[in-house]
Amino acid sequence: QVQLVESGGGLVQPGGSLRLSCAASRSIFSFADMAWYRQGPGKQRELVARITSGGNISYADSVKGRFTISRDNAKNTVYLQMNSLKPEDTAVYLCNGRSAASGRNYWGQGTQVTVSS
């Protein structure tokens, strides 16, 4: 059973930073891509950032220049560095991995990020 476990969420003031981590229970190279999504209160789930197994990276327009996705292959972990946080970044952040072999999507349980003064 593949598991994705997020950590690093919390309460932060506007302008602050947080780093989220997503630890996978198997090699992240087994995923065609890994991504961070978020779902704010009363909003639909949206893609925040994605990194492919080949290292290609993409971001939602709303976070470009503020968020950075990266990975540590040895630790089977993907990170989301979030800087210059805004109240509208408040959401549950979820890690997603798409299996390279089956195309199946795996999800973590989510971690809450709250940006408020």
C-alpha positions in Angstrom: 0.0 0.0 0.0 1.5 3.3 -1.1 1.4 6.0 1.5 2.0 9.7 1.2 2.4 11.6 4.5 2.4 15.4 4.6 3.8 17.5 7.3 4.8 21.1 8.0 1.6 22.9 8.0 0.5 25.5 10.6 -0.4 29.0 11.4 1.7 31.8 9.9 1.4 35.5 9.6 1.0 37.2 6.2 4.4 37.5 4.5 5.7 34.5 6.4 7.1 31.2 5.2 6.4 27.5 5.6 7.9 24.4 4.1 5.7 21.4 3.5 7.0 17.9 3.2 5.5 14.8 1.6 7.2 11.6 2.4 6.4 8.6 0.2 6.5 5.0 1.3 8.3 4.0 -1.9 10.8 5.5 -4.4 9.5 8.7 -5.8 10.9 7.6 -9.2 8.0 5.1 -9.2 5.7 8.1 -9.7 5.4 9.7 -13.1 4.9 13.0 -11.3 4.2 14.3 -7.9 2.2 17.4 -7.1 0.8 19.6 -4.4 -2.8 20.5 -4.5 -4.8 22.7 -2.1 -8.4 23.1 -1.2 -9.5 26.3 0.6 -12.7 26.8 2.5 -15.6 26.7 0.1 -13.3 26.3 -2.9 -12.5 23.5 -5.4 -9.3 21.6 -5.1 -6.6 23.3 -7.3 -3.2 22.3 -8.5 -0.4 24.3 -6.9 2.8 22.8 -8.2 4.0 19.7 -10.0 7.3 18.0 -10.6 7.7 15.2 -13.0 10.1 12.3 -12.7 12.2 14.0 -15.4 12.4 17.1 -13.3 10.0 19.3 -15.2 8.3 21.8 -12.9 5.1 23.8 -13.2 3.2 26.2 -10.9 -0.2 27.7 -10.7 -0.1 31.4 -11.7 -1.2 32.4 -8.2 1.9 31.0 -6.6 4.6 31.7 -9.2 7.6 33.4 -7.7 6.5 32.6 -4.2 6.4 28.8 -4.0 9.1 26.3 -4.9 8.6 22.6 -5.3 11.6 20.3 -5.0 12.5 16.7 -4.1 15.0 14.7 -2.3 15.3 11.4 -4.1 17.3 9.7 -1.3 14.6 10.6 1.2 11.7 9.8 -1.1 10.3 13.2 -0.2 8.9 16.1 -2.1 8.8 19.6 -0.6 6.9 22.8 -1.1 8.6 25.9 0.1 6.1 28.7 0.5 7.2 32.3 0.9 5.4 35.6 1.0 2.3 33.8 2.2 -1.0 35.5 1.8 -4.4 35.0 3.6 -5.7 33.5 0.3 -3.1 30.8 0.5 -5.1 29.4 3.5 -6.1 25.8 2.6 -5.6 22.2 3.2 -2.5 21.2 1.2 -2.5 17.7 -0.2 0.3 15.7 -1.8 -0.4 13.7 -4.9 1.6 11.0 -6.7 0.7 9.4 -10.0 2.0 5.9 -10.5 4.2 5.6 -13.5 3.2 1.9 -13.9 -0.6 2.1 -13.5 -1.5 5.8 -13.7 -3.3 5.5 -10.4 -3.4 8.6 -8.2 -2.3 8.4 -4.6 -3.2 11.1 -2.0 -1.9 12.1 1.4 -4.2 13.0 4.2 -3.5 16.8 3.9 -2.0 19.4 6.1 -3.6 22.6 7.1 -2.0 25.9 6.3 -3.6 29.0 7.8 -2.3 32.5 7.0 -3.6 35.1 9.4 -2.6 37.9 11.6 
